[in-house]
Each structure stands twice: as C-alpha cells, then as structure tokens.
Amino acid sequence: PKQFRYVVTATQGIIFGVATGMNAVSFRLDREMSKRALLSGAEAAPEIGADWVSFTLFRSDWPAHDLAFWALKAYALARGNA
C-alpha cells in the first residue's frame, strides 16, 4: 500500500475517479460538466480518457477546488443519474 501510484474509485464496475500521486485527482464527467470544470481550473486528461479532467491539488496560485462537487457529478454520471 505504501507504493501506490494511483487509486481509483468505481461504482457498478465503472471507474469515475482517479487519484494520481499526491497532487492530482481526476474525474470522468459529461460534456457540460467537463466544460465547467475546465473553466474552474481543471485540465483535460486525455491520457486517462477523452471524457476525463484532472485537478492539480495544493496550488498556491488558485482557489481550492470543490472536489466533493466534482466527485458527486462523476459518481452521478457513472450511476446513470447525470
């Protein structure tokens, strides 16, 4: 466990969140939510998938991200409730 490079979270067999290292978290979002996330400081994460965005954590030059909001949106999409 001390050497994890990433941790994923899933529901119904669908991965909707990925934490990589200690400084980034990524979520799978629908098109509209992806646009909003990109406007609020997320970056596209095509290395994970076309519908993924990534947030860099602990940026001193940017307000804190509302990760609970984005996690809930990603979870709802994975559950089919987006």
Backbone torsions as a table, in degrees:
resi	resn	phi	psi	omega
1	PRO	NA	-26.8	-178.4
2	LYS	-72.2	-13.5	-175.8
3	GLN	-112.4	21.8	176.3
4	PHE	-61.7	134.7	174.9
5	ARG	-98.1	-20.4	177.3
6	TYR	-157.8	158.5	175.6
7	VAL	-133.5	136.2	179.2
8	VAL	-114.5	156.8	173.3
9	THR	-128.1	141.3	-173.8
10	ALA	-144.5	160.5	171.3
11	THR	-142.7	141.1	-179.1
12	GLN	51.2	34.7	178.7
13	GLY	76.1	10.0	-179.6
14	ILE	-112.2	120.7	177.1
15	ILE	-75.6	128.7	179.4
16	PHE	-125.2	-6.8	178.7
17	GLY	-147.3	144.2	179.0
18	VAL	-139.4	128.6	171.0
19	ALA	-104.6	127.0	-179.9
20	THR	-117.7	128.3	-177.4
21	GLY	59.2	-145.8	-180.0
22	MET	-112.4	4.6	-172.0
23	ASN	-132.5	12.5	179.1
24	ALA	-147.6	144.5	174.2
25	VAL	-135.1	138.8	-176.5
26	SER	-125.9	148.2	-179.9
27	PHE	-133.6	147.1	172.8
28	ARG	-90.7	119.3	-175.6
29	LEU	-128.1	158.9	174.1
30	ASP	-74.3	173.8	-173.4
31	ARG	-58.4	-46.9	-178.0
32	GLU	-64.7	-45.5	179.6
33	MET	-67.9	-34.0	176.2
34	SER	-61.4	-43.3	178.0
35	LYS	-59.0	-46.0	179.7
36	ARG	-63.1	-42.6	-179.9
37	ALA	-62.4	-42.9	179.8
38	LEU	-63.3	-36.5	178.0
39	LEU	-70.8	-22.9	-178.2
40	SER	-100.8	13.6	173.0
41	GLY	114.9	-3.6	176.5
42	ALA	-74.2	165.1	174.2
43	GLU	-124.2	148.1	175.3
44	ALA	-60.9	145.9	-179.5
45	ALA	-127.3	63.5	-176.4
46	PRO	-64.1	-19.1	177.8
47	GLU	-67.7	-20.9	175.4
48	ILE	-92.8	-46.0	-179.8
49	GLY	173.9	162.2	-175.7
50	ALA	-63.8	-27.1	-176.3
51	ASP	-105.2	29.7	-179.2
52	TRP	-114.3	143.3	173.0
53	VAL	-127.3	153.8	-176.9
54	SER	-126.5	139.9	176.2
55	PHE	-111.8	127.7	172.8
56	THR	-83.4	127.3	-177.2
57	LEU	-89.7	158.7	172.3
58	PHE	62.4	34.9	176.3
59	ARG	-80.8	123.8	-179.5
60	SER	-74.6	-18.7	-176.6
61	ASP	-99.1	13.8	-175.5
62	TRP	-145.6	142.5	176.6
63	PRO	-60.9	156.9	178.2
64	ALA	-62.3	141.1	178.0
65	HIS	-80.6	150.0	176.0
66	ASP	-88.0	77.2	-173.4
67	LEU	-64.6	-31.5	178.0
68	ALA	-63.7	-39.0	177.7
69	PHE	-61.7	-50.2	-177.3
70	TRP	-67.4	-36.7	177.0
71	ALA	-63.4	-41.3	179.1
72	LEU	-65.2	-40.9	178.1
73	LYS	-63.7	-42.0	178.7
74	ALA	-66.2	-40.9	178.4
75	TYR	-62.3	-46.2	-179.8
76	ALA	-60.6	-40.6	177.9
77	LEU	-62.9	-45.8	-179.5
78	ALA	-63.3	-31.7	179.4
79	ARG	-84.1	-6.2	-179.7
80	GLY	85.5	18.1	-177.7
81	ASN	-112.9	24.4	-176.0
82	ALA	-71.3	NA	NA
